[in-house]
Amino acid sequence: VGTLTDIEERRRAEKALSEAEKKYRTIVENAAGGIYQVTPEGQFLSVNPAMARVLGYEGPEQVLREVRNAHDNLYLSVRDRANFIRDLETAGVVYSFETQVKRRDGRKIWVSENARAVKDDDGNILYYEGSMEDITARKQSDISLREAKIQSDLANRAKSEFLANMSHELRTPLNAIIGFSEIISNQALGPLQNAKYQDYARMIHESGARLLTIINEILDVSRIEVGERQINESIVDVDSVIRFCL
């Protein structure tokens, strides 16, 4: 007496599951980015070869053997790691979280992490799984650009202050030059004995007025650079402006 049970469907399901696991393992092991699974306590369950390379280890086995607590042994900022875990516990997923980690040789690098919390049927977190990418080169480039921008802003500010002070110091004596040359040219205090003096005074006045115009334009440029734009609406002869530019 015996029983016979058809287990063909179960065998097919087991075979399909095994093939899926092999494909998944192949994808993980050959992925360009680091992939890991870690418990809430910081114990690595698995890492792929790319993850080991990011952290400076020879292979996944060395990571699993030497890193006792990822939270304490790898991450430099306790506050950043606490925020990362808090976001995972509340939202269940974190994207593009940037922080610093310490490699096996002690070198500090910047990484970007994506992770999600894997939970059981009761909602308890079993482990975190995620990916890690080394972004040190990009981060250093961003820092260099930010520092260069700060230096550029300081230089522009110093230039604007210099132009403002220089323009003020130049306009003060120019007012006297323009004013007195106009008085002499108009013979306001009496006739000049030599007519050439009147021509010279007129030339001094015209040159001073031209120089004052240039100084005022420099001041206008410095105001524009610091955002102090003033619009003066008036009728413009475009033809004459273009001819002047040409």
RAVEN-V879516 format. One record per residue. RES is the residue in one small letter. SS is DSSP state (H for helix, E for strand, L for the rest). PHI is phi in radians with two decimals (999 if undefined). PSI is psi in radians with two decimals (none if undefined). Layout:
res: {RES	RES}
ss: {SS	SS}
phi: {PHI	PHI}
psi: {PSI	PSI}
//
This chain:
res: {v	g	t	l	t	d	i	e	e	r	r	r	a	e	k	a	l	s	e	a	e	k	k	y	r	t	i	v	e	n	a	a	g	g	i	y	q	v	t	p	e	g	q	f	l	s	v	n	p	a	m	a	r	v	l	g	y	e	g	p	e	q	v	l	r	e	v	r	n	a	h	d	n	l	y	l	s	v	r	d	r	a	n	f	i	r	d	l	e	t	a	g	v	v	y	s	f	e	t	q	v	k	r	r	d	g	r	k	i	w	v	s	e	n	a	r	a	v	k	d	d	d	g	n	i	l	y	y	e	g	s	m	e	d	i	t	a	r	k	q	s	d	i	s	l	r	e	a	k	i	q	s	d	l	a	n	r	a	k	s	e	f	l	a	n	m	s	h	e	l	r	t	p	l	n	a	i	i	g	f	s	e	i	i	s	n	q	a	l	g	p	l	q	n	a	k	y	q	d	y	a	r	m	i	h	e	s	g	a	r	l	l	t	i	i	n	e	i	l	d	v	s	r	i	e	v	g	e	r	q	i	n	e	s	i	v	d	v	d	s	v	i	r	f	c	l}
ss: {L	L	L	L	L	L	L	H	H	H	H	H	H	H	H	H	H	H	H	H	H	H	H	H	H	H	H	H	H	L	L	L	L	E	E	E	E	E	L	L	L	L	L	E	E	E	E	L	H	H	H	H	H	H	L	L	L	L	L	H	H	H	H	H	H	H	L	L	L	H	H	H	H	L	E	L	L	H	H	H	H	H	H	H	H	H	H	H	H	H	H	L	E	E	E	E	E	E	E	E	E	E	L	L	L	L	L	E	E	E	E	E	E	E	E	E	E	E	E	L	L	L	L	L	E	E	E	E	E	E	E	E	E	E	L	H	H	H	H	H	H	H	H	H	H	H	H	H	H	H	H	H	H	H	H	H	H	H	H	H	H	H	H	H	H	H	H	H	H	H	H	H	H	H	H	H	H	H	H	H	H	H	H	H	H	L	L	L	L	L	L	L	L	L	H	H	H	H	H	H	H	H	H	H	H	H	H	H	H	H	H	H	H	H	H	H	H	H	H	H	H	H	H	H	H	L	L	L	L	L	L	L	L	L	L	L	L	H	H	H	H	H	H	H	H	L}
phi: {999	-2.77	-2.24	-2.20	-2.17	-1.38	-1.95	-1.09	-1.10	-1.15	-1.10	-1.13	-1.13	-1.14	-1.16	-1.11	-1.13	-1.13	-1.16	-1.13	-1.12	-1.13	-1.11	-1.10	-1.13	-1.12	-1.10	-1.13	-1.20	-1.82	-1.19	-1.31	-1.70	-1.29	-2.23	-2.58	-2.29	-2.45	-1.35	-1.01	-1.44	1.77	-1.55	-1.19	-1.64	-2.80	-2.49	-1.65	-1.00	-1.12	-1.12	-1.09	-1.16	-1.02	-1.53	1.44	-1.79	-1.26	-2.95	-1.02	-1.07	-1.16	-1.11	-1.10	-1.41	-1.69	-1.53	-1.39	-2.47	-1.10	-1.05	-1.58	-1.50	-1.85	-1.54	-1.43	-1.73	-1.12	-1.18	-1.07	-1.17	-1.13	-1.14	-1.10	-1.14	-1.08	-1.13	-1.13	-1.21	-1.52	-1.64	1.49	-2.68	-2.38	-2.07	0.89	-1.53	-1.73	-2.74	-1.86	-2.22	-1.91	-1.31	-1.10	-1.46	1.61	-1.27	-1.64	-2.32	-1.63	-2.29	-2.05	-2.07	-2.09	-2.67	-2.47	-1.63	-1.68	-2.08	-1.52	-1.14	-1.58	1.53	-1.42	-1.32	-1.52	-2.89	-1.90	-2.22	-2.89	-2.27	-2.38	-2.24	-1.38	-2.06	-1.03	-1.08	-1.15	-1.14	-1.12	-1.12	-1.10	-1.13	-1.12	-1.13	-1.15	-1.15	-1.12	-1.15	-1.08	-1.10	-1.13	-1.11	-1.12	-1.14	-1.13	-1.14	-1.11	-1.12	-1.11	-1.13	-1.11	-1.10	-1.12	-1.16	-1.10	-1.10	-1.12	-1.18	-1.36	-1.20	-1.07	-1.23	-1.15	-1.05	-1.17	-1.09	-1.16	-1.12	-1.23	-1.17	-1.18	-1.07	-1.16	-1.11	-1.47	0.95	-1.16	-1.77	2.28	-1.22	-1.54	-1.26	-2.06	-1.16	-1.13	-1.05	-1.16	-1.13	-1.08	-1.11	-1.15	-1.13	-1.08	-1.13	-1.14	-1.14	-1.12	-1.13	-1.13	-1.13	-1.11	-1.07	-1.07	-1.09	-1.11	-1.17	-1.07	-1.08	-1.08	-1.09	-1.13	-1.17	-1.09	-1.13	-1.64	1.53	-1.62	-1.54	-2.17	-1.71	-1.90	-1.44	-2.84	-1.33	-2.07	-1.52	-1.08	-1.04	-1.21	-1.10	-1.14	-1.10	-1.10	-1.12	-1.14}
psi: {2.33	3.14	2.65	2.25	2.28	1.94	0.37	-0.77	-0.70	-0.71	-0.69	-0.72	-0.72	-0.67	-0.75	-0.70	-0.71	-0.72	-0.67	-0.70	-0.68	-0.74	-0.76	-0.75	-0.69	-0.74	-0.79	-0.79	-0.46	0.12	2.55	-0.51	2.79	2.34	2.40	2.84	2.28	2.50	2.83	-0.42	-0.13	0.14	2.15	2.30	-0.63	2.60	2.62	2.94	-0.64	-0.65	-0.72	-0.69	-0.70	-0.70	-0.02	0.40	2.76	-0.52	3.02	-0.66	-0.67	-0.65	-0.84	-0.55	-0.67	-0.53	1.80	-0.68	1.89	-0.65	-0.73	-0.62	-0.43	-0.78	2.33	-0.63	1.98	-0.66	-0.75	-0.73	-0.67	-0.71	-0.66	-0.83	-0.71	-0.75	-0.66	-0.72	-0.59	-0.83	-0.39	-0.21	2.57	2.35	2.43	0.87	2.07	2.28	3.06	2.44	2.86	2.18	3.02	-0.56	0.06	-0.13	2.44	2.33	2.74	2.38	2.74	2.25	2.46	2.36	2.79	2.69	2.21	2.15	2.79	-3.04	-0.41	0.03	0.12	2.41	2.14	-0.82	2.96	2.43	2.46	-3.01	2.70	2.35	2.37	2.02	0.44	-0.78	-0.80	-0.68	-0.76	-0.64	-0.74	-0.73	-0.73	-0.73	-0.69	-0.73	-0.68	-0.66	-0.69	-0.79	-0.69	-0.72	-0.71	-0.71	-0.73	-0.68	-0.75	-0.69	-0.76	-0.72	-0.68	-0.77	-0.72	-0.80	-0.74	-0.76	-0.70	-0.77	-0.55	-0.63	-0.53	-0.91	-0.48	-0.58	-0.72	-0.74	-0.82	-0.77	-0.87	-0.60	-0.59	-0.70	-0.77	-0.75	-0.66	-0.05	0.77	-0.48	0.19	2.83	2.61	2.49	-0.53	2.20	-0.45	-0.53	-0.62	-0.72	-0.74	-0.73	-0.67	-0.70	-0.70	-0.74	-0.77	-0.75	-0.71	-0.73	-0.68	-0.75	-0.67	-0.67	-0.76	-0.77	-0.73	-0.65	-0.66	-0.74	-0.70	-0.72	-0.78	-0.61	-0.71	-0.71	-0.55	0.13	0.09	1.29	2.37	2.12	2.16	1.89	2.28	2.93	2.29	2.29	1.66	-0.67	-0.78	-0.61	-0.78	-0.72	-0.69	-0.74	-0.73	none}
//
